[in-house]
């Protein structure tokens, strides 16, 4: 387990009084020109799962050679094996932007078109609070969750995520824990990336008092249903 590193996302967000608009929130949460975290969602027809895996591996291997690449990984959803997430960490926003226009991404987009169920969807984040990034263990359990709240509740969610993250990093079996903010596109959208050493460790975390308190508290603010999915790492 490693210490959770917290990055300030700006001061002065209103918690009491009139709720700020989403535009105001975006202005008050500055973009950090440091490590940039991307999550790319892909879904293909189930019969093309093996084909998609080969294309994704080619993409991963080529992307890892690009300037600014820190981590490029493929995750396959458990129970829905035709759904994938590309988790990437780039040195800064510029490197992430350059990668989006690079040959590897363009080739992947073109080759997936005949079998995809929707276009490639890439979401760009900065760290709200993260453990030290490291190479994942292929035998671990990986959880990627999406949570967003209605305008005016972003700071409330940040507070609750911070409390949950600080408690989660102390739990047995926690290997990596990231709270990511989709800034500047949707500052009220967050994703969490979790790595647990076993399913038992994850289930214990999910039923822990602090996790249940978090889920019960944020329900009143949610813009969409809480979306939590289990993945495995693709070697």
C-alpha positions in Angstrom: 0.0 0.0 0.0 1.2 3.5 -0.8 0.3 6.9 0.5 -2.5 8.6 -1.3 -1.2 11.8 -3.0 -3.7 14.6 -3.0 -3.6 17.3 -5.6 -5.4 20.6 -5.0 -8.1 21.4 -7.6 -8.5 25.0 -6.7 -9.9 26.9 -3.7 -13.0 28.8 -3.1 -15.6 26.3 -4.4 -18.9 27.2 -2.7 -20.3 24.6 -0.4 -23.0 26.8 1.2 -25.2 29.4 -0.3 -26.0 29.6 -3.9 -24.8 26.7 -6.0 -22.3 27.6 -8.6 -23.0 26.8 -12.3 -20.9 24.1 -14.0 -19.2 26.8 -16.0 -18.1 28.5 -12.8 -16.9 25.2 -11.4 -14.8 24.6 -14.6 -13.2 28.1 -14.1 -12.4 27.4 -10.5 -10.8 24.0 -11.1 -7.5 24.7 -13.0 -6.0 22.2 -15.4 -2.8 20.7 -14.0 -0.2 20.3 -16.7 1.3 17.2 -15.2 0.4 13.5 -15.5 -2.7 13.1 -17.6 -4.9 10.1 -17.2 -7.1 8.8 -20.0 -9.8 6.2 -20.1 -10.8 5.0 -23.5 -14.0 2.9 -23.8 -14.5 0.4 -26.6 -17.2 -2.1 -27.4 -17.4 -4.5 -30.3 -19.8 -7.2 -31.5 -19.2 -10.3 -29.3 -18.1 -12.4 -32.2 -15.2 -10.0 -32.9 -13.8 -10.1 -29.4 -10.6 -12.1 -30.4 -10.1 -9.8 -33.3 -10.4 -6.7 -31.2 -8.0 -8.1 -28.6 -5.3 -8.5 -31.3 -5.9 -4.9 -32.5 -5.7 -3.5 -29.0 -2.5 -5.3 -28.3 -0.9 -3.8 -31.4 -2.2 -0.4 -30.4 -0.8 -0.8 -26.8 2.6 -2.0 -28.0 2.9 0.9 -30.5 1.6 3.5 -28.0 4.1 2.5 -25.3 6.9 3.7 -27.7 5.5 7.2 -28.1 7.1 10.2 -26.4 5.5 10.9 -23.0 3.9 7.5 -22.5 4.1 6.3 -18.9 1.5 3.5 -18.8 -0.7 2.0 -21.5 -2.8 -1.0 -20.5 -5.8 -2.9 -21.7 -8.6 -4.0 -19.4 -11.4 -6.4 -20.4 -14.7 -6.3 -18.6 -15.7 -9.4 -16.6 -18.9 -10.9 -17.8 -18.9 -8.6 -20.9 -15.7 -9.7 -22.6 -16.4 -7.7 -25.8 -16.1 -4.5 -23.7 -12.7 -2.9 -23.1 -11.1 0.1 -21.4 -7.7 1.4 -22.3 -6.1 3.0 -19.3 -3.2 5.3 -20.1 -1.0 7.8 -18.2 0.9 10.4 -20.1 3.5 12.8 -18.8 1.4 15.9 -19.6 -1.6 17.2 -21.6 0.5 17.9 -24.6 1.8 14.3 -24.8 -1.8 13.0 -24.4 -3.0 15.3 -27.1 -0.2 14.3 -29.5 -1.0 10.7 -28.9 -4.7 11.3 -29.8 -3.5 12.2 -33.3 -0.8 9.7 -33.6 -0.7 6.7 -36.0 -1.5 4.1 -33.4 -4.8 5.7 -32.4 -5.8 6.5 -36.0 -5.0 2.9 -37.1 -7.0 1.4 -34.2 -10.0 3.6 -34.9 -10.1 2.6 -38.6 -9.6 -1.1 -38.0 -12.3 -1.3 -35.4 -15.0 0.4 -37.5 -16.3 -2.8 -39.1 -16.9 -4.5 -35.7 -17.5 -1.7 -33.2 -20.8 -1.1 -31.5 -20.1 2.6 -31.1 -17.3 5.0 -31.7 -14.2 5.0 -29.5 -14.8 7.2 -26.4 -11.8 8.7 -24.7 -12.1 10.6 -21.5 -9.2 12.8 -20.2 -8.6 13.3 -16.5 -6.3 14.8 -14.0 -5.6 13.3 -10.6 -7.7 14.3 -7.6 -6.0 11.9 -5.3 -3.9 8.9 -6.4 -1.5 6.3 -5.1 1.9 6.0 -6.8 1.3 4.5 -10.3 3.0 1.2 -10.9 2.8 -1.8 -13.2 -0.3 -3.8 -12.4 -0.3 -7.4 -11.3 -2.0 -9.5 -13.9 -3.6 -11.7 -11.2 -5.2 -8.8 -9.3 -8.8 -7.6 -9.5 -9.4 -4.2 -11.2 -12.4 -1.9 -10.7 -13.2 1.1 -12.9 -16.2 3.2 -11.7 -17.9 6.3 -13.1 -19.7 8.7 -10.8 -21.1 12.1 -11.7 -23.3 14.6 -9.8 -25.7 17.3 -10.7 -24.3 20.8 -11.0 -23.5 22.4 -7.6 -22.6 19.2 -5.9 -19.1 18.7 -7.3 -17.3 19.9 -4.1 -19.6 17.7 -2.0 -18.6 14.7 -4.1 -14.9 15.7 -4.0 -15.1 15.7 -0.2 -16.8 12.3 0.0 -14.3 10.8 -2.5 -11.4 12.1 -0.5 -12.8 10.6 2.7 -13.4 7.2 1.0 -9.9 7.3 -0.6 -8.1 8.0 2.6 -9.9 5.1 4.3 -9.5 2.7 1.3 -5.7 3.1 1.0 -5.4 1.6 4.5 -7.4 -1.6 3.7 -5.8 -5.0 3.3 -5.3 -5.9 -0.3 -5.3 -2.4 -1.8 -2.6 -2.2 -4.5 -3.6 1.0 -6.4 -6.4 3.6 -5.9 -7.0 6.5 -8.2 -9.6 9.2 -8.0 -9.7 11.0 -11.4 -11.5 14.2 -12.3 -12.6 14.8 -16.0 -11.3 18.3 -16.1 -11.9 20.6 -18.0 -14.6 18.8 -20.1 -16.9 17.7 -17.2 -15.5 18.8 -13.8 -18.5 17.0 -12.1 -17.6 13.7 -13.7 -15.2 11.4 -11.8 -13.7 7.9 -12.4 -12.0 5.7 -9.9 -9.5 3.0 -10.7 -8.9 0.4 -8.1 -6.5 -2.6 -8.0 -7.1 -5.2 -5.3 -5.0 -8.3 -4.7 -8.1 -10.6 -4.6 -11.8 -10.6 -5.1 -12.2 -11.2 -1.4 -10.3 -8.0 -0.7 -12.4 -6.0 -3.1 -15.7 -7.4 -1.7 -14.6 -6.7 1.8 -13.8 -3.1 0.7 -17.2 -2.7 -1.1 -19.1 -3.8 2.0 -16.9 -1.8 4.5 -18.7 0.9 6.5 -16.9 3.7 4.9 -17.8 2.5 1.4 -21.4 2.0 2.3 -21.5 5.4 3.9 -20.1 6.9 0.7 -22.6 5.1 -1.5 -25.6 6.1 0.7 -24.4 9.8 0.9 -23.7 10.4 -2.8 -27.0 8.8 -3.9 -28.9 12.1 -3.4 -26.5 14.0 -5.8 -26.0 11.5 -8.6 -26.6 12.6 -12.1 -26.6 9.0 -13.4 -26.7 5.6 -11.6 -23.5 4.7 -9.9 -21.5 2.6 -12.5 -19.0 0.2 -11.0 -17.4 -2.6 -13.2 -14.9 -5.4 -12.7 -12.1 -5.9 -15.2 -9.1 -8.1 -15.8 -5.8 -7.0 -17.2 -5.0 -8.2 -20.7 -1.4 -9.4 -21.0 
